[in-house]
Amino acid sequence: MKRELRTYFLGIELSSPLVLPAGVLDISFSSLKQVSESGAGIVTTKSLTLEARKGHEGPVVAEVEGGMLNAMGLCNPGISQGLEELDRLRALSAEAGEESKVPVIVSVFATGAEGFCELAERVNSSPEADFLELNLSCPNVMDEFGVPLAASEKIVAEIVSSVKSVSRIPVIAKLSPNVTSITRVAAAAAEAGADALCMINTLGPGMDIDTLTGRPVLTNITGGLSGPCVKPIALRSVYECRKAGIIIPIIGVGGVTDGNDAVQMLMAGADLVGVGTAVYYRGPDVFGLINQEMVSFLKQKGLSSIADIDRIFQPDHF
Ligand SMILES: Cc1cc2nc3c(=O)[nH]c(=O)nc-3n(C[C@H](O)[C@H](O)[C@H](O)COP(=O)(O)O)c2cc1C
């Protein structure tokens, strides 16, 4: 564990502030293990639903300038199989004699408070789940489910407070940038009892067209935008929440590709930093690479740990 990068999130010590955010890799235990070995401090599962979902027909991802469009359509094996994969992750670590286990955020998706509570109760029964993340913000299933739940402060508050009353583990609300005021939605989630926030989910939806065929590149026509082009919006979202006085921990996600981006996210006020689309650009070792780049930044600046970034560069100073 690199001493300079050690940090705490809701009472748990992490080897790095880097987080694998939901959905970017498959749910398999081997993928989660691979990124934790690379240097992620926490890993998040794909968003799990009560029943398995096939998702949209391919192509479901398209590379666009400055980023990526995806319309996975929340494909996942369902909550039961998802939790079984976690058991396998732990069994594998135990077999290898590993002393420390990477903390796991279980991401879940439902269409209302009742479904989220049912999922929270299922997650309660898994000793391997450390945090529960509510995906309130998926933009590529709008044809099926309508506008994301995170578009309404009232609905977000209702879901968060209902889930908090049943969950045995801390609850993270994952928010959408596709709203008039992410700050108001974040405040509603915090007031309703969310233990932490994760922002941002993908932007849009957007689309791309193949001029040779005259057809949209994605079979679903539209998809959520991620990668470097969304970073300015992610930074602004985190910064505005801090400026508005929201004090619960924030996982800042969106376009982080190298150590400099990660430091920017910490300077904006994030406690932890998600690295999603960059896994496609730089491979699963991206976590180790960004960890090294953050350590180089600290050395250059004469800082002894990432806590110093928090101490010296508060958003209030902007
Ligand atoms: C292929 C893909 C699948 C995703 N699936 C999910 C998901 O299941 N649940 C969720 O909350 N976010 C999902 N996301 C959003 C990411 O977790 C992240 O919030 C977003 O991509 C922005 O970060 P990035 O620019 O680092 O990728 C997905 C993103 C991608 C690229």
PDBQT file of the ligand as one rigid body, heavy atoms in Angstrom, charges set to zero:
ROOT
HETATM    1  C1  LIG A 401     -20.017   0.701 -20.748  1.00  0.00    +0.000 C 
HETATM    2  C2  LIG A 401     -20.524   1.462 -19.554  1.00  0.00    +0.000 A 
HETATM    3  C3  LIG A 401     -21.466   0.870 -18.710  1.00  0.00    +0.000 A 
HETATM    4  C4  LIG A 401     -21.951   1.569 -17.595  1.00  0.00    +0.000 A 
HETATM    5  N1  LIG A 401     -22.863   0.957 -16.765  1.00  0.00    +0.000 NA
HETATM    6  C5  LIG A 401     -23.273   1.605 -15.649  1.00  0.00    +0.000 A 
HETATM    7  C6  LIG A 401     -24.127   0.938 -14.718  1.00  0.00    +0.000 A 
HETATM    8  O1  LIG A 401     -24.492  -0.236 -14.867  1.00  0.00    +0.000 OA
HETATM    9  N2  LIG A 401     -24.532   1.657 -13.630  1.00  0.00    +0.000 N 
HETATM   10  C7  LIG A 401     -24.123   2.949 -13.377  1.00  0.00    +0.000 A 
HETATM   11  O2  LIG A 401     -24.506   3.534 -12.363  1.00  0.00    +0.000 OA
HETATM   12  N3  LIG A 401     -23.280   3.571 -14.240  1.00  0.00    +0.000 NA
HETATM   13  C8  LIG A 401     -22.853   2.942 -15.350  1.00  0.00    +0.000 A 
HETATM   14  N4  LIG A 401     -21.969   3.564 -16.198  1.00  0.00    +0.000 N 
HETATM   15  C9  LIG A 401     -21.504   4.940 -15.897  1.00  0.00    +0.000 C 
HETATM   16  C10 LIG A 401     -20.124   4.929 -15.238  1.00  0.00    +0.000 C 
HETATM   17  O3  LIG A 401     -20.160   4.263 -13.996  1.00  0.00    +0.000 OA
HETATM   18  C11 LIG A 401     -19.614   6.388 -15.023  1.00  0.00    +0.000 C 
HETATM   19  O4  LIG A 401     -20.485   7.056 -14.132  1.00  0.00    +0.000 OA
HETATM   20  C12 LIG A 401     -19.542   7.175 -16.326  1.00  0.00    +0.000 C 
HETATM   21  O5  LIG A 401     -19.095   6.367 -17.384  1.00  0.00    +0.000 OA
HETATM   22  C13 LIG A 401     -18.618   8.414 -16.233  1.00  0.00    +0.000 C 
HETATM   23  O6  LIG A 401     -17.297   8.059 -15.902  1.00  0.00    +0.000 OA
HETATM   24  P1  LIG A 401     -16.109   7.818 -17.005  1.00  0.00    +0.000 P 
HETATM   25  O7  LIG A 401     -16.109   9.002 -17.918  1.00  0.00    +0.000 OA
HETATM   26  O8  LIG A 401     -14.887   7.657 -16.179  1.00  0.00    +0.000 OA
HETATM   27  O9  LIG A 401     -16.472   6.567 -17.743  1.00  0.00    +0.000 OA
HETATM   28  C14 LIG A 401     -21.482   2.896 -17.326  1.00  0.00    +0.000 A 
HETATM   29  C15 LIG A 401     -20.526   3.471 -18.176  1.00  0.00    +0.000 A 
HETATM   30  C16 LIG A 401     -20.042   2.788 -19.272  1.00  0.00    +0.000 A 
HETATM   31  C17 LIG A 401     -19.004   3.434 -20.154  1.00  0.00    +0.000 C 
ENDROOT
TORSDOF 0
